[in-house]
Amino acid sequence: MCIRDSFWNTNWEADLPKTFEEKLHPRLQRLDAFAGSKKFIIGDEIRLVDFALYNILWLVKHIDGTSLDRHQNLLRIYNNFEEIPVIKAYHATDVFKNRNVYSFRAPYQFAKNY
């Protein structure tokens, strides 16, 4: 399942709790178990896959601020990623703060308060 696909229908907000519970959380549980105590998803050094994972985790966290609390290993990876100095510096820029999450054609609107 691509989590982005859940947001392309016009009832995405109403469907979100069911989508998260039935589709997202079981997959995150498997990833969480795989991550174990590693600093990043496949080891202690950041890899390209960590950028893709962070993108998904960021979206999940900003749609539902408590979802990652159920997956402590993934939450740790998310926080480790955000503590990388160049990432932290980028997150402080207007470019990051003013970007679109996904396509302007998407039927949802996120508040720009992240």
N, CA, C and O atoms as CSV, one atom per row, in Angstrom:
chain,resi,resn,atom,element,x,y,z
A,1,MET,N,N,0.834,-1.182,0.000
A,1,MET,CA,C,0.000,0.000,0.000
A,1,MET,C,C,0.876,1.241,0.000
A,1,MET,O,O,1.832,1.331,0.771
A,2,CYS,N,N,0.566,2.158,-0.828
A,2,CYS,CA,C,1.229,3.449,-0.803
A,2,CYS,C,C,0.348,4.375,0.032
A,2,CYS,O,O,-0.806,4.620,-0.322
A,3,ILE,N,N,0.877,4.880,1.118
A,3,ILE,CA,C,0.070,5.708,2.016
A,3,ILE,C,C,-0.475,6.932,1.297
A,3,ILE,O,O,-1.553,7.421,1.633
A,4,ARG,N,N,0.261,7.429,0.311
A,4,ARG,CA,C,-0.228,8.593,-0.433
A,4,ARG,C,C,-1.543,8.304,-1.128
A,4,ARG,O,O,-2.376,9.198,-1.273
A,5,ASP,N,N,-1.742,7.063,-1.564
A,5,ASP,CA,C,-2.971,6.715,-2.263
A,5,ASP,C,C,-4.208,6.943,-1.405
A,5,ASP,O,O,-5.295,7.182,-1.932
A,6,SER,N,N,-4.052,6.872,-0.103
A,6,SER,CA,C,-5.180,7.060,0.800
A,6,SER,C,C,-5.719,8.478,0.756
A,6,SER,O,O,-6.862,8.708,1.150
A,7,PHE,N,N,-4.931,9.430,0.289
A,7,PHE,CA,C,-5.332,10.828,0.326
A,7,PHE,C,C,-5.900,11.337,-0.988
A,7,PHE,O,O,-6.226,12.518,-1.104
A,8,TRP,N,N,-6.022,10.468,-1.972
A,8,TRP,CA,C,-6.514,10.920,-3.260
A,8,TRP,C,C,-8.021,10.790,-3.393
A,8,TRP,O,O,-8.580,11.233,-4.396
A,9,ASN,N,N,-8.693,10.205,-2.426
A,9,ASN,CA,C,-10.150,10.179,-2.525
A,9,ASN,C,C,-10.715,11.341,-1.727
A,9,ASN,O,O,-10.069,11.842,-0.807
A,10,THR,N,N,-11.900,11.762,-2.071
A,10,THR,CA,C,-12.479,12.950,-1.455
A,10,THR,C,C,-12.918,12.721,-0.019
A,10,THR,O,O,-13.171,13.685,0.703
A,11,ASN,N,N,-13.013,11.477,0.411
A,11,ASN,CA,C,-13.387,11.166,1.797
A,11,ASN,C,C,-12.182,10.784,2.636
A,11,ASN,O,O,-12.324,10.075,3.632
A,12,TRP,N,N,-11.011,11.235,2.256
A,12,TRP,CA,C,-9.789,10.769,2.910
A,12,TRP,C,C,-9.798,11.014,4.411
A,12,TRP,O,O,-9.298,10.180,5.166
A,13,GLU,N,N,-10.354,12.141,4.868
A,13,GLU,CA,C,-10.339,12.414,6.307
A,13,GLU,C,C,-11.225,11.434,7.075
A,13,GLU,O,O,-10.856,10.978,8.157
A,14,ALA,N,N,-12.369,11.119,6.526
A,14,ALA,CA,C,-13.280,10.168,7.174
A,14,ALA,C,C,-12.694,8.756,7.158
A,14,ALA,O,O,-12.885,7.991,8.103
A,15,ASP,N,N,-11.984,8.413,6.088
A,15,ASP,CA,C,-11.414,7.071,5.946
A,15,ASP,C,C,-10.089,6.894,6.685
A,15,ASP,O,O,-9.620,5.769,6.855
A,16,LEU,N,N,-9.491,7.987,7.121
A,16,LEU,CA,C,-8.144,7.935,7.681
A,16,LEU,C,C,-7.991,7.016,8.893
A,16,LEU,O,O,-7.061,6.209,8.901
A,17,PRO,N,N,-8.842,7.088,9.913
A,17,PRO,CA,C,-8.647,6.192,11.062
A,17,PRO,C,C,-8.650,4.713,10.671
A,17,PRO,O,O,-7.823,3.939,11.154
A,18,LYS,N,N,-9.564,4.330,9.813
A,18,LYS,CA,C,-9.633,2.933,9.359
A,18,LYS,C,C,-8.402,2.578,8.524
A,18,LYS,O,O,-7.836,1.497,8.687
A,19,THR,N,N,-7.991,3.465,7.646
A,19,THR,CA,C,-6.807,3.226,6.819
A,19,THR,C,C,-5.572,3.060,7.685
A,19,THR,O,O,-4.782,2.140,7.473
A,20,PHE,N,N,-5.400,3.940,8.656
A,20,PHE,CA,C,-4.237,3.847,9.539
A,20,PHE,C,C,-4.265,2.548,10.332
A,20,PHE,O,O,-3.251,1.855,10.424
A,21,GLU,N,N,-5.413,2.214,10.902
A,21,GLU,CA,C,-5.491,1.032,11.765
A,21,GLU,C,C,-5.344,-0.266,10.983
A,21,GLU,O,O,-4.637,-1.174,11.420
A,22,GLU,N,N,-5.999,-0.364,9.840
A,22,GLU,CA,C,-6.017,-1.619,9.089
A,22,GLU,C,C,-4.841,-1.789,8.140
A,22,GLU,O,O,-4.414,-2.916,7.889
A,23,LYS,N,N,-4.312,-0.697,7.610
A,23,LYS,CA,C,-3.273,-0.813,6.585
A,23,LYS,C,C,-1.917,-0.277,7.033
A,23,LYS,O,O,-0.890,-0.930,6.844
A,24,LEU,N,N,-1.920,0.896,7.619
A,24,LEU,CA,C,-0.645,1.522,7.945
A,24,LEU,C,C,0.035,0.893,9.160
A,24,LEU,O,O,1.196,0.491,9.077
A,25,HIS,N,N,-0.663,0.804,10.270
A,25,HIS,CA,C,-0.023,0.321,11.498
A,25,HIS,C,C,0.537,-1.101,11.387
A,25,HIS,O,O,1.628,-1.351,11.900
A,26,PRO,N,N,-0.153,-2.034,10.747
A,26,PRO,CA,C,0.474,-3.365,10.600
A,26,PRO,C,C,1.800,-3.313,9.829
A,26,PRO,O,O,2.737,-4.039,10.159
A,27,ARG,N,N,1.878,-2.476,8.828
A,27,ARG,CA,C,3.118,-2.353,8.062
A,27,ARG,C,C,4.203,-1.647,8.891
A,27,ARG,O,O,5.373,-2.030,8.862
A,28,LEU,N,N,3.793,-0.626,9.618
A,28,LEU,CA,C,4.763,0.054,10.476
A,28,LEU,C,C,5.259,-0.863,11.583
A,28,LEU,O,O,6.415,-0.756,11.992
A,29,GLN,N,N,4.415,-1.759,12.077
A,29,GLN,CA,C,4.844,-2.723,13.099
A,29,GLN,C,C,5.955,-3.617,12.562
A,29,GLN,O,O,6.931,-3.889,13.260
A,30,ARG,N,N,5.806,-4.072,11.323
A,30,ARG,CA,C,6.840,-4.924,10.724
A,30,ARG,C,C,8.144,-4.150,10.544
A,30,ARG,O,O,9.226,-4.666,10.827
A,31,LEU,N,N,8.032,-2.905,10.069
A,31,LEU,CA,C,9.231,-2.073,9.920
A,31,LEU,C,C,9.864,-1.773,11.270
A,31,LEU,O,O,11.088,-1.761,11.398
A,32,ASP,N,N,9.041,-1.535,12.264
A,32,ASP,CA,C,9.534,-1.246,13.603
A,32,ASP,C,C,10.326,-2.431,14.149
A,32,ASP,O,O,11.393,-2.254,14.738
A,33,ALA,N,N,9.802,-3.633,13.953
A,33,ALA,CA,C,10.502,-4.844,14.410
A,33,ALA,C,C,11.811,-5.018,13.644
A,33,ALA,O,O,12.827,-5.388,14.232
A,34,PHE,N,N,11.795,-4.754,12.340
A,34,PHE,CA,C,13.006,-4.861,11.529
A,34,PHE,C,C,14.064,-3.859,11.993
A,34,PHE,O,O,15.251,-4.180,12.051
A,35,ALA,N,N,13.627,-2.654,12.321
A,35,ALA,CA,C,14.560,-1.596,12.721
A,35,ALA,C,C,15.288,-1.952,14.009
A,35,ALA,O,O,16.468,-1.635,14.164
A,36,GLY,N,N,14.599,-2.602,14.928
A,36,GLY,CA,C,15.236,-2.955,16.188
A,36,GLY,C,C,15.886,-1.756,16.848
A,36,GLY,O,O,15.278,-0.690,16.944
A,37,SER,N,N,17.095,-1.921,17.296
A,37,SER,CA,C,17.784,-0.842,18.008
A,37,SER,C,C,18.742,-0.056,17.124
A,37,SER,O,O,19.535,0.742,17.624
A,38,LYS,N,N,18.674,-0.277,15.806
A,38,LYS,CA,C,19.587,0.426,14.896
A,38,LYS,C,C,19.305,1.940,14.901
A,38,LYS,O,O,18.185,2.372,15.171
A,39,LYS,N,N,20.311,2.708,14.605
A,39,LYS,CA,C,20.164,4.164,14.550
A,39,LYS,C,C,19.318,4.582,13.351
A,39,LYS,O,O,18.506,5.502,13.444
A,40,PHE,N,N,19.516,3.896,12.226
A,40,PHE,CA,C,18.724,4.132,11.019
A,40,PHE,C,C,18.166,2.782,10.572
A,40,PHE,O,O,18.461,1.768,11.204
A,41,ILE,N,N,17.388,2.739,9.529
A,41,ILE,CA,C,16.609,1.535,9.216
A,41,ILE,C,C,17.477,0.313,8.910
A,41,ILE,O,O,17.079,-0.807,9.230
A,42,ILE,N,N,18.654,0.498,8.298
A,42,ILE,CA,C,19.477,-0.689,8.013
A,42,ILE,C,C,20.831,-0.660,8.695
A,42,ILE,O,O,21.691,-1.484,8.384
A,43,GLY,N,N,21.039,0.255,9.606
A,43,GLY,CA,C,22.306,0.278,10.323
A,43,GLY,C,C,22.520,1.581,11.055
A,43,GLY,O,O,21.588,2.355,11.273
A,44,ASP,N,N,23.753,1.810,11.427
A,44,ASP,CA,C,24.081,3.002,12.197
A,44,ASP,C,C,24.507,4.188,11.343
A,44,ASP,O,O,24.770,5.270,11.868
A,45,GLU,N,N,24.578,3.991,10.034
A,45,GLU,CA,C,24.892,5.086,9.123
A,45,GLU,C,C,23.701,5.325,8.213
A,45,GLU,O,O,23.019,4.384,7.807
A,46,ILE,N,N,23.458,6.581,7.897
A,46,ILE,CA,C,22.311,6.941,7.065
A,46,ILE,C,C,22.534,6.457,5.632
A,46,ILE,O,O,23.643,6.527,5.102
A,47,ARG,N,N,21.472,5.972,5.029
A,47,ARG,CA,C,21.472,5.482,3.644
A,47,ARG,C,C,20.309,6.135,2.906
A,47,ARG,O,O,19.455,6.773,3.521
A,48,LEU,N,N,20.282,5.974,1.606
A,48,LEU,CA,C,19.220,6.545,0.788
A,48,LEU,C,C,17.835,6.111,1.265
A,48,LEU,O,O,16.904,6.916,1.267
A,49,VAL,N,N,17.693,4.866,1.664
A,49,VAL,CA,C,16.395,4.367,2.107
A,49,VAL,C,C,15.871,5.146,3.312
A,49,VAL,O,O,14.658,5.246,3.493
A,50,ASP,N,N,16.754,5.698,4.136
A,50,ASP,CA,C,16.326,6.479,5.288
A,50,ASP,C,C,15.605,7.763,4.877
A,50,ASP,O,O,14.702,8.221,5.578
A,51,PHE,N,N,15.998,8.335,3.756
A,51,PHE,CA,C,15.316,9.526,3.253
A,51,PHE,C,C,13.888,9.176,2.837
A,51,PHE,O,O,12.951,9.916,3.138
A,52,ALA,N,N,13.726,8.063,2.156
A,52,ALA,CA,C,12.378,7.626,1.748
A,52,ALA,C,C,11.523,7.308,2.969
A,52,ALA,O,O,10.360,7.705,3.041
A,53,LEU,N,N,12.099,6.598,3.919
A,53,LEU,CA,C,11.363,6.266,5.139
A,53,LEU,C,C,10.988,7.525,5.908
A,53,LEU,O,O,9.856,7.651,6.373
A,54,TYR,N,N,11.916,8.448,6.044
A,54,TYR,CA,C,11.622,9.689,6.762
A,54,TYR,C,C,10.462,10.429,6.106
A,54,TYR,O,O,9.599,10.962,6.804
A,55,ASN,N,N,10.431,10.469,4.796
A,55,ASN,CA,C,9.353,11.154,4.078
A,55,ASN,C,C,7.988,10.575,4.472
A,55,ASN,O,O,7.038,11.323,4.704
A,56,ILE,N,N,7.897,9.267,4.544
A,56,ILE,CA,C,6.643,8.612,4.942
A,56,ILE,C,C,6.333,8.890,6.411
A,56,ILE,O,O,5.202,9.230,6.757
A,57,LEU,N,N,7.338,8.745,7.270
A,57,LEU,CA,C,7.122,8.969,8.695
A,57,LEU,C,C,6.749,10.418,8.978
A,57,LEU,O,O,5.926,10.685,9.854
A,58,TRP,N,N,7.342,11.350,8.253
A,58,TRP,CA,C,7.009,12.765,8.421
A,58,TRP,C,C,5.539,12.995,8.093
A,58,TRP,O,O,4.828,13.677,8.831
A,59,LEU,N,N,5.095,12.426,6.988
A,59,LEU,CA,C,3.699,12.592,6.584
A,59,LEU,C,C,2.762,11.991,7.630
A,59,LEU,O,O,1.776,12.618,8.016
A,60,VAL,N,N,3.065,10.789,8.085
A,60,VAL,CA,C,2.234,10.133,9.101
A,60,VAL,C,C,2.187,10.985,10.369
A,60,VAL,O,O,1.116,11.193,10.939
A,61,LYS,N,N,3.328,11.468,10.803
A,61,LYS,CA,C,3.398,12.263,12.040
A,61,LYS,C,C,2.607,13.557,11.928
A,61,LYS,O,O,2.008,14.002,12.908
A,62,HIS,N,N,2.596,14.160,10.763
A,62,HIS,CA,C,1.907,15.434,10.609
A,62,HIS,C,C,0.435,15.295,10.269
A,62,HIS,O,O,-0.307,16.276,10.315
A,63,ILE,N,N,0.014,14.115,9.935
A,63,ILE,CA,C,-1.413,13.870,9.761
A,63,ILE,C,C,-2.026,13.489,11.100
A,63,ILE,O,O,-3.098,13.965,11.472
A,64,ASP,N,N,-1.324,12.624,11.811
A,64,ASP,CA,C,-1.790,12.170,13.118
A,64,ASP,C,C,-0.588,12.171,14.056
A,64,ASP,O,O,0.242,11.263,14.009
A,65,GLY,N,N,-0.498,13.165,14.885
A,65,GLY,CA,C,0.670,13.387,15.721
A,65,GLY,C,C,1.024,12.272,16.690
A,65,GLY,O,O,2.127,12.274,17.238
A,66,THR,N,N,0.120,11.312,16.922
A,66,THR,CA,C,0.406,10.258,17.886
A,66,THR,C,C,0.679,8.899,17.245
A,66,THR,O,O,1.037,7.957,17.953
A,67,SER,N,N,0.525,8.771,15.951
A,67,SER,CA,C,0.673,7.463,15.298
A,67,SER,C,C,2.046,6.832,15.500
A,67,SER,O,O,2.146,5.620,15.692
A,68,LEU,N,N,3.095,7.634,15.459
A,68,LEU,CA,C,4.436,7.066,15.604
A,68,LEU,C,C,4.734,6.643,17.033
A,68,LEU,O,O,5.676,5.885,17.268
A,69,ASP,N,N,3.956,7.113,17.980
A,69,ASP,CA,C,4.172,6.720,19.375
A,69,ASP,C,C,4.024,5.214,19.570
A,69,ASP,O,O,4.586,4.652,20.510
A,70,ARG,N,N,3.281,4.564,18.698
A,70,ARG,CA,C,3.082,3.111,18.770
A,70,ARG,C,C,4.274,2.342,18.213
A,70,ARG,O,O,4.354,1.123,18.365
A,71,HIS,N,N,5.190,3.041,17.576
A,71,HIS,CA,C,6.308,2.398,16.881
A,71,HIS,C,C,7.602,3.090,17.314
A,71,HIS,O,O,8.160,3.903,16.576
A,72,GLN,N,N,8.066,2.761,18.506
A,72,GLN,CA,C,9.172,3.472,19.132
A,72,GLN,C,C,10.488,3.399,18.359
A,72,GLN,O,O,11.257,4.361,18.367
A,73,ASN,N,N,10.758,2.291,17.700
A,73,ASN,CA,C,11.993,2.196,16.911
A,73,ASN,C,C,11.942,3.144,15.718
A,73,ASN,O,O,12.939,3.791,15.398
A,74,LEU,N,N,10.801,3.230,15.065
A,74,LEU,CA,C,10.653,4.145,13.935
A,74,LEU,C,C,10.668,5.594,14.406
A,74,LEU,O,O,11.219,6.464,13.732
A,75,LEU,N,N,10.068,5.850,15.551
A,75,LEU,CA,C,10.101,7.201,16.109
A,75,LEU,C,C,11.540,7.610,16.416
A,75,LEU,O,O,11.918,8.757,16.178
A,76,ARG,N,N,12.340,6.691,16.938
A,76,ARG,CA,C,13.747,6.976,17.205
A,76,ARG,C,C,14.486,7.296,15.902
A,76,ARG,O,O,15.276,8.239,15.851
A,77,ILE,N,N,14.229,6.515,14.853
A,77,ILE,CA,C,14.859,6.766,13.551
A,77,ILE,C,C,14.443,8.130,13.015
A,77,ILE,O,O,15.274,8.884,12.510
A,78,TYR,N,N,13.167,8.442,13.126
A,78,TYR,CA,C,12.645,9.751,12.711
A,78,TYR,C,C,13.398,10.868,13.439
A,78,TYR,O,O,13.852,11.826,12.813
A,79,ASN,N,N,13.526,10.742,14.744
A,79,ASN,CA,C,14.227,11.762,15.540
A,79,ASN,C,C,15.713,11.817,15.210
A,79,ASN,O,O,16.288,12.904,15.149
A,80,ASN,N,N,16.345,10.667,14.996
A,80,ASN,CA,C,17.764,10.645,14.600
A,80,ASN,C,C,17.972,11.381,13.287
A,80,ASN,O,O,18.936,12.131,13.130
A,81,PHE,N,N,17.063,11.160,12.346
A,81,PHE,CA,C,17.149,11.822,11.047
A,81,PHE,C,C,17.054,13.336,11.225
A,81,PHE,O,O,17.827,14.084,10.627
A,82,GLU,N,N,16.113,13.785,12.041
A,82,GLU,CA,C,15.922,15.222,12.239
A,82,GLU,C,C,17.088,15.888,12.971
A,82,GLU,O,O,17.243,17.107,12.901
A,83,GLU,N,N,17.902,15.109,13.666
A,83,GLU,CA,C,19.040,15.661,14.402
A,83,GLU,C,C,20.302,15.791,13.551
A,83,GLU,O,O,21.297,16.345,14.018
A,84,ILE,N,N,20.284,15.300,12.331
A,84,ILE,CA,C,21.428,15.470,11.429
A,84,ILE,C,C,21.567,16.972,11.153
A,84,ILE,O,O,20.605,17.602,10.713
A,85,PRO,N,N,22.738,17.553,11.401
A,85,PRO,CA,C,22.884,19.016,11.302
A,85,PRO,C,C,22.378,19.625,9.997
A,85,PRO,O,O,21.697,20.650,10.035
A,86,VAL,N,N,22.682,19.038,8.859
A,86,VAL,CA,C,22.250,19.625,7.589
A,86,VAL,C,C,20.732,19.516,7.426
A,86,VAL,O,O,20.116,20.398,6.827
A,87,ILE,N,N,20.126,18.463,7.942
A,87,ILE,CA,C,18.664,18.317,7.895
A,87,ILE,C,C,18.020,19.345,8.815
A,87,ILE,O,O,17.048,20.001,8.441
A,88,LYS,N,N,18.558,19.478,10.005
A,88,LYS,CA,C,18.041,20.454,10.967
A,88,LYS,C,C,18.117,21.867,10.383
A,88,LYS,O,O,17.180,22.652,10.527
A,89,ALA,N,N,19.230,22.188,9.727
A,89,ALA,CA,C,19.389,23.509,9.114
A,89,ALA,C,C,18.376,23.712,7.989
A,89,ALA,O,O,17.782,24.784,7.876
A,90,TYR,N,N,18.175,22.688,7.159
A,90,TYR,CA,C,17.199,22.781,6.069
A,90,TYR,C,C,15.792,22.987,6.614
A,90,TYR,O,O,15.035,23.785,6.060
A,91,HIS,N,N,15.422,22.290,7.684
A,91,HIS,CA,C,14.085,22.430,8.267
A,91,HIS,C,C,13.838,23.833,8.809
A,91,HIS,O,O,12.684,24.225,8.982
A,92,ALA,N,N,14.876,24.585,9.075
A,92,ALA,CA,C,14.729,25.948,9.575
A,92,ALA,C,C,14.553,26.963,8.449
A,92,ALA,O,O,14.292,28.134,8.722
A,93,THR,N,N,14.688,26.543,7.193
A,93,THR,CA,C,14.601,27.473,6.065
A,93,THR,C,C,13.164,27.709,5.628
A,93,THR,O,O,12.277,26.900,5.901
A,94,ASP,N,N,12.947,28.830,4.945
A,94,ASP,CA,C,11.629,29.122,4.381
A,94,ASP,C,C,11.276,28.154,3.259
A,94,ASP,O,O,10.101,27.862,3.038
A,95,VAL,N,N,12.285,27.655,2.550
A,95,VAL,CA,C,12.031,26.681,1.484
A,95,VAL,C,C,11.311,25.467,2.056
A,95,VAL,O,O,10.326,25.001,1.482
A,96,PHE,N,N,11.791,24.957,3.172
A,96,PHE,CA,C,11.153,23.798,3.801
A,96,PHE,C,C,9.772,24.174,4.349
A,96,PHE,O,O,8.800,23.450,4.137
A,97,LYS,N,N,9.692,25.274,5.034
A,97,LYS,CA,C,8.447,25.656,5.695
A,97,LYS,C,C,7.327,25.986,4.719
A,97,LYS,O,O,6.155,25.839,5.066
A,98,ASN,N,N,7.655,26.427,3.508
A,98,ASN,CA,C,6.638,26.877,2.551
A,98,ASN,C,C,6.386,25.910,1.402
A,98,ASN,O,O,5.717,26.267,0.432
A,99,ARG,N,N,6.908,24.701,1.495
A,99,ARG,CA,C,6.746,23.763,0.390
A,99,ARG,C,C,5.382,23.079,0.451
A,99,ARG,O,O,4.736,23.036,1.498
A,100,ASN,N,N,4.964,22.549,-0.685
A,100,ASN,CA,C,3.762,21.723,-0.737
A,100,ASN,C,C,4.125,20.322,-0.292
A,100,ASN,O,O,5.211,19.832,-0.603
A,101,VAL,N,N,3.234,19.675,0.431
A,101,VAL,CA,C,3.487,18.309,0.861
A,101,VAL,C,C,3.427,17.385,-0.344
A,101,VAL,O,O,4.338,16.588,-0.567
A,102,TYR,N,N,2.375,17.487,-1.106
A,102,TYR,CA,C,2.245,16.734,-2.349
A,102,TYR,C,C,1.626,17.649,-3.393
A,102,TYR,O,O,1.632,18.869,-3.232
A,103,SER,N,N,1.113,17.094,-4.419
A,103,SER,CA,C,0.602,17.843,-5.550
A,103,SER,C,C,-0.493,18.837,-5.152
A,103,SER,O,O,-1.290,18.583,-4.249
A,104,PHE,N,N,-0.505,19.955,-5.841
A,104,PHE,CA,C,-1.556,20.943,-5.641
A,104,PHE,C,C,-2.928,20.381,-6.030
A,104,PHE,O,O,-3.959,20.944,-5.663
A,105,ARG,N,N,-2.937,19.275,-6.770
A,105,ARG,CA,C,-4.195,18.660,-7.194
A,105,ARG,C,C,-4.819,17.791,-6.107
A,105,ARG,O,O,-5.978,17.393,-6.228
A,106,ALA,N,N,-4.078,17.493,-5.062
A,106,ALA,CA,C,-4.602,16.627,-4.002
A,106,ALA,C,C,-5.803,17.288,-3.337
A,106,ALA,O,O,-5.836,18.509,-3.187
A,107,PRO,N,N,-6.794,16.485,-2.936
A,107,PRO,CA,C,-8.022,17.075,-2.366
A,107,PRO,C,C,-7.896,17.507,-0.917
A,107,PRO,O,O,-8.887,17.943,-0.331
A,108,TYR,N,N,-6.728,17.404,-0.320
A,108,TYR,CA,C,-6.558,17.784,1.072
A,108,TYR,C,C,-5.706,19.034,1.172
A,108,TYR,O,O,-4.969,19.371,0.246
A,109,GLN,N,N,-5.808,19.701,2.273
A,109,GLN,CA,C,-4.968,20.869,2.541
A,109,GLN,C,C,-4.395,20.713,3.939
A,109,GLN,O,O,-5.147,20.558,4.901
A,110,PHE,N,N,-3.087,20.752,4.063
A,110,PHE,CA,C,-2.448,20.718,5.373
A,110,PHE,C,C,-2.190,22.136,5.828
A,110,PHE,O,O,-1.801,22.998,5.041
A,111,ALA,N,N,-2.408,22.360,7.089
A,111,ALA,CA,C,-2.044,23.662,7.648
A,111,ALA,C,C,-0.524,23.774,7.625
A,111,ALA,O,O,0.178,22.785,7.837
A,112,LYS,N,N,-0.034,24.933,7.376
A,112,LYS,CA,C,1.419,25.142,7.304
A,112,LYS,C,C,1.978,25.455,8.678
A,112,LYS,O,O,2.680,26.451,8.855
A,113,ASN,N,N,1.675,24.619,9.641
A,113,ASN,CA,C,2.160,24.881,10.993
A,113,ASN,C,C,3.094,23.780,11.482
A,113,ASN,O,O,3.160,23.501,12.679
A,114,TYR,N,N,3.795,23.171,10.577
A,114,TYR,CA,C,4.737,22.143,10.965
A,114,TYR,C,C,6.088,22.758,10.960
A,114,TYR,O,O,7.074,22.084,11.259
